Amino acid sequence: MRNSVFIFKSNNIYYILFACILSCFLSCNEDKNQSQKNNSIIPVVKELEASQAEVFLTYIDSVSKLSEAKFNEAGIRSLNKRFLSKLPLVMHDPTKEENGQNIIVQYYTNEEVNRTTDSEIIFLIPEAITDSLAVADFTDYFGHIKTEKPLIGVTAQPLPIHIRVSSDREIKLTFRNNGNQNLAAVTTIEVLNYR
């Protein structure tokens, strides 16, 4: 009898030990699954931001490579149709008020007699995209900036910078004041067409 009680107690101990070990494994597996779910969300969000910035840089590159005959309002409207599914592009309309979520595109022709630029396309960037676009993104994509010496002393707003993309095209960037120019957020882009 004494021997059977010992066997009964040892069987219970095995069952209890097995249940404890099984519950430990199951709880560790649940934590791992939860951490994998949390980690998998973060790269997707970063990928979306990077993707929109890359698409925008490709769009600006396409604008800068428009032929002379297509560097006009009709040409930019045609190009906008190709990128409309990926970028919030809107042609400037002075009669409408913008909600601040769209990239406003405006074509401008210089009518002055003694002009250096023939025409330009101006892009006003909304806050959502400005925060993910830095000057360094443009220099990495298009090349070095053309340095200019200010004609006056220190200014509150930094001077725009220019990136020469071809013999007759240049990109002009206006950006927020920041200690490090490479990290400064770009607010306005102009693609200048020289004659």
C-alpha positions in Angstrom: 0.0 0.0 0.0 2.8 2.3 0.9 4.4 1.6 -2.4 1.2 2.5 -4.4 0.9 5.9 -2.6 4.4 6.7 -3.7 3.6 5.8 -7.3 0.5 7.9 -7.2 2.4 10.9 -5.9 5.2 10.5 -8.4 2.7 10.3 -11.3 1.0 13.5 -10.0 4.4 15.2 -9.9 5.1 14.2 -13.5 1.7 15.6 -14.6 2.2 18.8 -12.7 5.8 19.2 -14.1 4.6 18.5 -17.6 1.8 21.1 -17.3 4.2 23.7 -15.9 6.7 23.2 -18.7 4.0 23.2 -21.4 2.5 26.4 -20.0 6.0 28.0 -20.0 6.5 27.1 -23.7 3.1 28.3 -24.7 3.5 31.6 -22.9 6.9 32.2 -24.5 5.5 31.4 -27.9 2.6 33.9 -27.5 5.1 36.7 -26.5 7.2 35.9 -29.5 4.2 36.1 -31.9 3.1 39.4 -30.3 6.6 40.9 -30.7 6.8 39.7 -34.3 3.4 41.4 -35.0 4.6 44.7 -33.5 7.9 44.7 -35.3 6.4 43.8 -38.6 4.2 47.0 -38.6 7.1 49.4 -38.1 9.1 48.6 -41.3 6.0 48.8 -43.4 5.3 52.4 -42.2 8.9 53.4 -42.8 8.8 51.8 -46.2 5.7 53.8 -47.2 7.3 57.1 -46.2 10.5 56.3 -48.0 8.5 55.1 -51.0 6.6 58.4 -51.3 9.8 60.4 -51.0 11.5 58.2 -53.7 8.4 58.6 -56.0 8.5 62.3 -55.5 12.2 62.5 -56.4 11.5 60.4 -59.5 8.7 62.8 -60.4 10.9 65.9 -60.0 13.5 64.1 -62.1 10.9 63.5 -64.8 9.9 67.2 -64.7 13.5 68.3 -65.1 13.9 66.0 -68.1 10.8 67.2 -70.0 11.7 68.3 -73.5 11.6 72.0 -74.4 8.3 71.5 -76.3 6.7 69.8 -73.3 8.0 72.1 -70.6 4.7 73.9 -70.4 1.4 73.6 -68.5 0.0 71.0 -70.9 3.2 68.9 -70.5 3.1 69.1 -66.8 -0.6 68.1 -66.7 0.2 65.1 -68.8 3.1 64.1 -66.5 0.9 64.6 -63.4 -1.6 62.0 -64.7 1.1 59.4 -64.7 2.0 60.1 -61.0 -1.5 61.0 -59.7 -2.1 57.5 -58.2 1.1 57.8 -56.0 1.3 61.5 -55.3 -1.3 64.1 -54.3 -0.7 66.5 -57.2 -2.9 69.5 -57.9 -2.4 72.3 -60.4 -2.6 75.8 -58.8 -6.0 77.4 -59.0 -6.2 80.8 -57.4 -10.0 80.5 -57.1 -9.8 77.4 -54.9 -8.6 77.1 -51.3 -6.2 74.2 -50.7 -6.5 71.9 -47.7 -2.7 71.6 -47.2 -2.5 68.0 -48.1 -1.7 68.3 -51.8 1.5 69.2 -53.7 0.6 72.4 -55.5 2.1 72.7 -59.0 2.3 76.0 -60.9 3.7 76.7 -64.3 5.2 80.2 -64.7 6.4 81.9 -67.9 8.8 84.8 -67.6 7.7 87.6 -69.8 10.5 90.1 -69.0 12.7 91.3 -71.9 16.1 90.8 -70.1 15.4 87.5 -68.5 17.7 84.7 -67.6 15.0 82.0 -67.1 12.5 81.3 -69.8 10.0 79.5 -67.6 9.7 77.5 -64.4 7.5 75.0 -62.6 7.0 75.6 -58.9 6.0 72.9 -56.4 4.7 73.8 -52.9 5.2 70.8 -50.7 2.7 70.0 -47.9 3.9 69.4 -44.3 3.4 65.6 -44.5 5.9 65.3 -47.4 8.1 68.1 -46.2 8.9 66.3 -43.0 10.2 63.3 -45.0 12.2 65.2 -47.7 15.5 66.7 -46.7 18.1 68.6 -48.8 20.4 65.5 -48.6 17.7 63.4 -50.4 18.0 65.8 -53.4 21.8 66.0 -53.4 22.0 62.2 -53.2 19.6 61.8 -56.1 20.7 64.7 -58.4 24.2 65.6 -57.4 26.1 68.5 -55.8 24.6 71.8 -55.0 25.8 75.0 -56.5 27.1 77.2 -53.7 26.2 80.8 -53.6 27.7 83.5 -51.4 25.0 85.7 -49.8 25.0 89.3 -50.9 24.0 90.4 -47.4 24.9 89.2 -44.0 23.2 86.5 -42.0 19.5 86.1 -42.8 16.7 84.4 -40.8 15.6 82.3 -43.7 18.4 80.4 -45.4 19.1 81.2 -49.1 17.7 78.7 -51.6 20.2 76.3 -53.1 20.5 75.3 -56.7 21.3 71.9 -58.3 22.3 71.9 -62.0 20.7 68.9 -63.7 21.5 69.8 -67.3 22.9 72.7 -69.4 19.4 74.4 -69.5 17.7 73.1 -66.4 18.3 73.7 -62.7 16.4 72.7 -59.5 16.1 75.4 -56.9 15.3 74.2 -53.3 13.9 76.4 -50.5 14.1 74.8 -47.1 13.5 75.4 -43.4 16.1 77.0 -41.2 18.1 74.2 -39.7 21.6 74.0 -38.2 22.5 71.3 -40.6 21.6 72.1 -44.2 21.6 68.4 -45.3 18.9 67.6 -42.7 16.7 70.7 -43.5 13.2 69.9 -44.7 12.5 71.1 -48.3 9.3 73.4 -48.5 9.4 74.6 -52.1 11.0 73.3 -55.3 11.4 75.1 -58.6 12.5 73.6 -61.8 14.0 76.4 -63.8 14.2 76.4 -67.6 17.0 78.6 -69.0 17.0 79.8 -72.6 
